[in-house]
């Protein structure tokens, strides 16, 4: 899904939430959660769009209508140490796309 398609989906109310996935290597990937499942923002070659910061993401999505957004990051310490019983859920932190503060 490209940025135009994402904007159309958000405008139509088809996106429940955006997830900003924090990945190893210091970059983020954006995923839209829709009624049919998650869809990743892609470039013209079909590759996931990678951004290096939340500020860069805000600049990319500056014209996007308001939609809930969550920063999603795996809890590496729990995975490495194996101290927690049961499944390890990722950390989810609300992020605003409209301003830094």
C-alpha positions as CSV (number, residue, x, y, z in Angstrom):
1,X,0.0,0.0,0.0
2,X,1.4,3.4,-1.0
3,X,0.9,6.7,0.8
4,X,-2.0,7.7,-1.5
5,X,-3.8,4.4,-0.7
6,X,-3.2,4.9,3.0
7,X,-4.6,8.4,2.9
8,X,-7.7,7.2,1.1
9,X,-8.2,4.4,3.6
10,X,-7.8,6.7,6.6
11,X,-10.2,9.3,5.1
12,X,-12.8,6.5,4.5
13,X,-12.5,5.4,8.1
14,X,-11.2,1.9,7.1
15,X,-8.0,2.2,9.3
16,X,-8.6,1.4,12.9
17,X,-5.0,2.2,14.0
18,X,-1.5,2.8,12.7
19,X,1.3,0.8,14.2
20,X,4.9,2.2,14.0
21,X,7.0,-0.9,14.3
22,X,10.4,-0.3,15.9
23,X,12.8,-2.8,14.3
24,X,16.4,-3.8,14.8
25,X,18.8,-1.5,13.1
26,X,17.3,1.8,14.3
27,X,14.4,2.2,11.8
28,X,10.7,2.1,11.8
29,X,8.1,0.6,9.5
30,X,4.5,1.8,9.4
31,X,1.6,-0.7,9.3
32,X,-2.1,0.2,9.1
33,X,-4.6,-2.1,10.9
34,X,-7.7,-2.5,8.8
35,X,-10.8,-4.8,9.0
36,X,-9.1,-7.2,6.6
37,X,-5.8,-7.3,8.5
38,X,-2.5,-5.3,8.8
39,X,-1.2,-3.6,5.7
40,X,2.4,-2.2,5.4
41,X,3.2,1.1,3.9
42,X,5.3,0.4,0.7
43,X,7.3,2.4,-1.8
44,X,6.9,2.4,-5.6
45,X,8.9,-0.9,-5.7
46,X,6.7,-2.6,-3.2
47,X,9.3,-2.5,-0.5
48,X,8.4,-1.4,3.1
49,X,9.0,2.3,3.6
50,X,11.7,2.7,6.3
51,X,12.0,5.8,8.4
52,X,14.7,6.6,10.9
53,X,12.7,8.6,13.5
54,X,9.2,9.5,14.6
55,X,10.0,13.0,13.4
56,X,10.6,11.7,9.9
57,X,7.4,9.7,10.1
58,X,5.5,12.8,11.1
59,X,6.9,14.7,8.1
60,X,5.9,11.8,5.8
61,X,2.3,11.7,7.2
62,X,1.8,15.4,7.6
63,X,-1.3,15.4,5.3
64,X,-2.8,12.3,6.8
65,X,-6.2,12.8,8.6
66,X,-6.2,12.1,12.4
67,X,-6.0,8.4,13.3
68,X,-4.8,6.6,16.4
69,X,-1.1,5.6,16.3
70,X,0.9,3.3,18.4
71,X,4.7,2.7,18.7
72,X,5.2,-1.0,18.9
73,X,8.5,-2.4,20.2
74,X,9.4,-5.9,21.3
75,X,10.7,-6.2,24.8
76,X,14.1,-7.5,24.1
77,X,15.1,-8.0,27.7
78,X,12.3,-10.4,28.3
79,X,13.2,-12.3,25.1
80,X,16.9,-12.6,26.0
81,X,16.5,-13.5,29.7
82,X,13.5,-15.7,29.4
83,X,12.3,-14.8,32.8
84,X,8.7,-14.2,32.0
85,X,6.2,-17.1,32.0
86,X,3.8,-17.2,29.0
87,X,3.8,-15.2,25.8
88,X,5.8,-12.0,25.7
89,X,3.7,-9.1,24.3
90,X,5.3,-6.1,22.6
91,X,5.4,-2.7,24.4
92,X,2.7,-0.4,22.9
93,X,3.0,3.3,23.4
94,X,0.6,5.9,22.0
95,X,2.2,8.4,19.6
96,X,0.8,11.6,18.2
97,X,1.5,12.4,14.6
98,X,0.5,16.1,14.9
99,X,3.2,17.4,17.2
100,X,6.3,16.4,19.1
101,X,5.0,17.4,22.4
